[in-house]
Amino acid sequence: MIAKNKLIHEIESLPAECIEEVMDFVGYIKLKCLKNVPETMLITEKVLAKDWNTAEEDAAWANL
């Protein structure tokens, strides 16, 4: 968690015009980390999130 806080501090100290470049790099890293995830999982994630991200689903799984 210390590294995460340090990273946040470093990002906050950047000039505003550099933030977009940081976001591009974060996107690249996420994509690189997800390259082993089957494409069908990535494609269906947004569609299934509509059903998963509900108060009813949260209540159903709250006791696990």
KOLZAZA-689256 format. One line per 2 residues: for each residue y, z, x of N, C-alpha, C, O, CB. Coordinates in nm, 4 decimals. Glycine has a CB too. Layout:
N
Y Z X Y Z X Y Z X Y Z X Y Z X | ...
***
This chain:
64
-0.1193 0.0000 0.0830 0.0000 0.0000 0.0000 0.1258 0.0000 0.0875 0.2306 -0.0500 0.0466 -0.0002 0.1217 -0.0945 | 0.1146 0.0562 0.2077 0.2295 0.0579 0.2978 0.2689 -0.0835 0.3363 0.3876 -0.1162 0.3403 0.1988 0.1403 0.4232
0.1699 -0.1679 0.3649 0.1986 -0.3064 0.4019 0.2662 -0.3801 0.2874 0.3572 -0.4599 0.3100 0.0701 -0.3789 0.4425 | 0.2225 -0.3540 0.1650 0.2825 -0.4178 0.0478 0.4285 -0.3755 0.0340 0.5153 -0.4590 0.0086 0.2036 -0.3821 -0.0803
0.4554 -0.2475 0.0506 0.5936 -0.1977 0.0426 0.6805 -0.2562 0.1535 0.7971 -0.2890 0.1315 0.5956 -0.0444 0.0504 | 0.6231 -0.2690 0.2721 0.6972 -0.3280 0.3832 0.7290 -0.4745 0.3553 0.8396 -0.5211 0.3830 0.6176 -0.3150 0.5138
0.6317 -0.5466 0.3003 0.6527 -0.6865 0.2652 0.7627 -0.7001 0.1598 0.8493 -0.7869 0.1706 0.5220 -0.7489 0.2143 | 0.7587 -0.6154 0.0597 0.8625 -0.6176 -0.0445 0.9988 -0.5914 0.0166 1.0964 -0.6579 -0.0182 0.8326 -0.5132 -0.1543
1.0062 -0.4958 0.1067 1.1327 -0.4651 0.1744 1.1831 -0.5869 0.2522 1.3015 -0.6202 0.2470 1.1154 -0.3443 0.2696 | 1.0932 -0.6520 0.3235 1.1317 -0.7700 0.4011 1.1819 -0.8817 0.3100 1.2814 -0.9474 0.3408 1.0133 -0.8198 0.4849
1.1141 -0.9027 0.1996 1.1560 -1.0069 0.1055 1.2925 -0.9741 0.0472 1.3781 -1.0617 0.0345 1.0528 -1.0232 -0.0072 | 1.3123 -0.8484 0.0122 1.4411 -0.8073 -0.0450 1.5560 -0.8221 0.0538 1.6714 -0.8343 0.0128 1.4334 -0.6633 -0.0923
1.5263 -0.8212 0.1825 1.6314 -0.8333 0.2828 1.6654 -0.9792 0.3153 1.7603 -1.0060 0.3891 1.5897 -0.7611 0.4092 | 1.5887 -1.0723 0.2608 1.6144 -1.2145 0.2859 1.7358 -1.2640 0.2088 1.7673 -1.2107 0.1024 1.4923 -1.2979 0.2486
1.8037 -1.3643 0.2607 1.9101 -1.4291 0.1833 1.8487 -1.4966 0.0605 1.7348 -1.5429 0.0656 1.9878 -1.5331 0.2708 | 1.9225 -1.5024 -0.0479 1.8733 -1.5569 -0.1742 1.8180 -1.6981 -0.1598 1.7221 -1.7348 -0.2276 1.9837 -1.5562 -0.2768
1.8779 -1.7768 -0.0722 1.8335 -1.9157 -0.0581 1.6951 -1.9277 0.0057 1.6371 -2.0363 0.0053 1.9339 -1.9933 0.0243 | 1.6417 -1.8204 0.0596 1.5086 -1.8235 0.1215 1.3975 -1.7846 0.0244 1.2801 -1.8065 0.0542 1.5054 -1.7309 0.2415
1.4310 -1.7285 -0.0885 1.3306 -1.6774 -0.1814 1.2395 -1.7882 -0.2333 1.1190 -1.7674 -0.2468 1.3982 -1.6073 -0.2981 | 1.2951 -1.9052 -0.2625 1.2121 -2.0151 -0.3124 1.1061 -2.0549 -0.2095 0.9924 -2.0852 -0.2456 1.2998 -2.1366 -0.3478
1.1432 -2.0547 -0.0831 1.0475 -2.0878 0.0223 0.9374 -1.9827 0.0303 0.8208 -2.0158 0.0519 1.1189 -2.1003 0.1578 | 0.9741 -1.8569 0.0131 0.8743 -1.7492 0.0119 0.7788 -1.7696 -0.1055 0.6575 -1.7550 -0.0906 0.9430 -1.6094 0.0029
0.8336 -1.8031 -0.2220 0.7489 -1.8267 -0.3393 0.6542 -1.9437 -0.3157 0.5378 -1.9372 -0.3552 0.8352 -1.8533 -0.4634 | 0.7015 -2.0495 -0.2527 0.6154 -2.1634 -0.2206 0.5007 -2.1193 -0.1299 0.3858 -2.1591 -0.1493 0.6970 -2.2759 -0.1531
0.5335 -2.0369 -0.0311 0.4308 -1.9905 0.0625 0.3298 -1.9002 -0.0071 0.2097 -1.9103 0.0183 0.4950 -1.9161 0.1800 | 0.3773 -1.8123 -0.0944 0.2867 -1.7256 -0.1703 0.1933 -1.8114 -0.2561 0.0735 -1.7840 -0.2642 0.3671 -1.6261 -0.2595
0.2477 -1.9142 -0.3195 0.1647 -2.0045 -0.3975 0.0585 -2.0724 -0.3132 -0.0557 -2.0877 -0.3565 0.2502 -2.1082 -0.4644 | 0.0963 -2.1132 -0.1923 0.0016 -2.1749 -0.0997 -0.1102 -2.0767 -0.0638 -0.2276 -2.1138 -0.0636 0.0741 -2.2225 0.0278
-0.0748 -1.9537 -0.0339 -0.1747 -1.8536 0.0033 -0.2692 -1.8266 -0.1142 -0.3906 -1.8175 -0.0956 -0.1059 -1.7225 0.0485 | -0.2137 -1.8140 -0.2345 -0.2979 -1.7903 -0.3515 -0.3949 -1.9052 -0.3720 -0.5128 -1.8829 -0.3995 -0.2121 -1.7707 -0.4767
-0.3470 -2.0266 -0.3589 -0.4314 -2.1439 -0.3745 -0.5419 -2.1453 -0.2698 -0.6571 -2.1766 -0.3000 -0.3479 -2.2712 -0.3651 | -0.5062 -2.1117 -0.1481 -0.6025 -2.1073 -0.0380 -0.7104 -2.0029 -0.0658 -0.8284 -2.0274 -0.0405 -0.5312 -2.0764 0.0954
-0.6711 -1.8880 -0.1171 -0.7664 -1.7809 -0.1478 -0.8562 -1.8172 -0.2648 -0.9703 -1.7717 -0.2725 -0.6925 -1.6514 -0.1782 | -0.8054 -1.8988 -0.3553 -0.8809 -1.9348 -0.4747 -0.9626 -2.0623 -0.4577 -1.0272 -2.1065 -0.5527 -0.7874 -1.9508 -0.5907
-0.9613 -2.1216 -0.3400 -1.0282 -2.2511 -0.3230 -1.1780 -2.2425 -0.3491 -1.2408 -2.3440 -0.3792 -1.0040 -2.3043 -0.1828 | -1.2354 -2.1255 -0.3386 -1.3787 -2.1095 -0.3629 -1.4104 -2.0767 -0.5086 -1.5273 -2.0647 -0.5451 -1.4341 -2.0011 -0.2736
-1.3086 -2.0623 -0.5911 -1.3291 -2.0339 -0.7324 -1.3588 -2.1663 -0.8025 -1.2866 -2.2642 -0.7834 -1.2040 -1.9624 -0.7955 | -1.4641 -2.1698 -0.8829 -1.4943 -2.2952 -0.9529 -1.3745 -2.3449 -1.0343 -1.3047 -2.2661 -1.0982 -1.6155 -2.2762 -1.0450
-1.3519 -2.4750 -1.0311 -1.2364 -2.5346 -1.0983 -1.2355 -2.5040 -1.2478 -1.1289 -2.4856 -1.3066 -1.2351 -2.6852 -1.0765 | -1.3527 -2.4984 -1.3092 -1.3570 -2.4714 -1.4529 -1.3017 -2.3333 -1.4857 -1.2426 -2.3139 -1.5919 -1.4997 -2.4836 -1.5046
-1.3201 -2.2378 -1.3961 -1.2637 -2.1041 -1.4188 -1.1115 -2.1106 -1.4192 -1.0464 -2.0480 -1.5028 -1.3128 -2.0046 -1.3108 | -1.0559 -2.1854 -1.3270 -0.9108 -2.1961 -1.3190 -0.8538 -2.2700 -1.4396 -0.7485 -2.2332 -1.4916 -0.8701 -2.2668 -1.1902
-0.9232 -2.3734 -1.4835 -0.8755 -2.4539 -1.5957 -0.8763 -2.3732 -1.7249 -0.7829 -2.3832 -1.8044 -0.9613 -2.5797 -1.6118 | -0.9802 -2.2935 -1.7467 -0.9937 -2.2208 -1.8733 -0.9164 -2.0896 -1.8761 -0.9004 -2.0306 -1.9830 -1.1387 -2.1932 -1.9005
-0.8690 -2.0434 -1.7636 -0.8041 -1.9129 -1.7577 -0.6874 -1.9005 -1.8555 -0.6782 -1.8010 -1.9273 -0.7556 -1.8863 -1.6173 | -0.5988 -1.9986 -1.8598 -0.4822 -1.9904 -1.9475 -0.5221 -1.9947 -2.0952 -0.4642 -1.9249 -2.1785 -0.3852 -2.1042 -1.9165
-0.6204 -2.0767 -2.1256 -0.6650 -2.0885 -2.2644 -0.7277 -1.9578 -2.3113 -0.6962 -1.9078 -2.4193 -0.7655 -2.2044 -2.2796 | -0.8160 -1.9035 -2.2297 -0.8841 -1.7799 -2.2674 -0.7895 -1.6600 -2.2672 -0.8116 -1.5641 -2.3413 -1.0004 -1.7537 -2.1732
-0.6861 -1.6639 -2.1863 -0.5903 -1.5530 -2.1803 -0.5245 -1.5282 -2.3153 -0.4876 -1.4149 -2.3463 -0.4833 -1.5811 -2.0753 | -0.5095 -1.6333 -2.3962 -0.4499 -1.6167 -2.5290 -0.5314 -1.5203 -2.6140 -0.4759 -1.4427 -2.6918 -0.4383 -1.7519 -2.5999
-0.6647 -1.5258 -2.5985 -0.7508 -1.4355 -2.6737 -0.7688 -1.3014 -2.6038 -0.7807 -1.1980 -2.6695 -0.8856 -1.4997 -2.6965 | -0.7707 -1.3027 -2.4722 -0.7953 -1.1808 -2.3967 -0.6753 -1.0874 -2.3938 -0.6915 -0.9657 -2.4019 -0.8352 -1.2153 -2.2568
-0.5571 -1.1418 -2.3827 -0.4369 -1.0600 -2.3647 -0.3777 -1.0201 -2.4992 -0.2677 -1.0612 -2.5360 -0.3323 -1.1355 -2.2816 | -0.4538 -0.9395 -2.5708 -0.4081 -0.8918 -2.7010 -0.4269 -0.7409 -2.7081 -0.5055 -0.6827 -2.6333 -0.4844 -0.9625 -2.8165
-0.3543 -0.6799 -2.7982 -0.3678 -0.5353 -2.8189 -0.5083 -0.5010 -2.8665 -0.5629 -0.3971 -2.8294 -0.2635 -0.4848 -2.9207 | -0.5671 -0.5878 -2.9484 -0.7028 -0.5635 -2.9986 -0.8043 -0.5613 -2.8851 -0.8918 -0.4747 -2.8815 -0.7417 -0.6703 -3.1012
-0.7931 -0.6563 -2.7924 -0.8833 -0.6601 -2.6781 -0.8632 -0.5372 -2.5888 -0.9602 -0.4786 -2.5408 -0.8616 -0.7890 -2.5973 | -0.7391 -0.4991 -2.5670 -0.7113 -0.3798 -2.4860 -0.7759 -0.2577 -2.5480 -0.8346 -0.1756 -2.4774 -0.5600 -0.3575 -2.4712
-0.7656 -0.2450 -2.6800 -0.8255 -0.1298 -2.7498 -0.9771 -0.1339 -2.7392 -1.0408 -0.0302 -2.7201 -0.7829 -0.1276 -2.8983 | -1.0353 -0.2522 -2.7514 -1.1814 -0.2649 -2.7461 -1.2367 -0.2252 -2.6099 -1.3474 -0.1719 -2.6018 -1.2231 -0.4079 -2.7789
-1.1636 -0.2496 -2.5050 -1.2119 -0.2210 -2.3695 -1.1552 -0.0922 -2.3104 -1.1840 -0.0598 -2.1952 -1.1781 -0.3359 -2.2787 | -1.0766 -0.0195 -2.3860 -1.0069 0.0991 -2.3343 -1.1007 0.2094 -2.2883 -1.0657 0.2856 -2.1982 -0.9151 0.1539 -2.4394
-1.2170 0.2199 -2.3466 -1.3077 0.3307 -2.3139 -1.4062 0.2985 -2.2018 -1.4935 0.3797 -2.1709 -1.3845 0.3706 -2.4365 | -1.3932 0.1839 -2.1424 -1.4878 0.1475 -2.0348 -1.4421 0.1950 -1.9003 -1.5103 0.1724 -1.8003 -1.5080 -0.0017 -2.0298
***
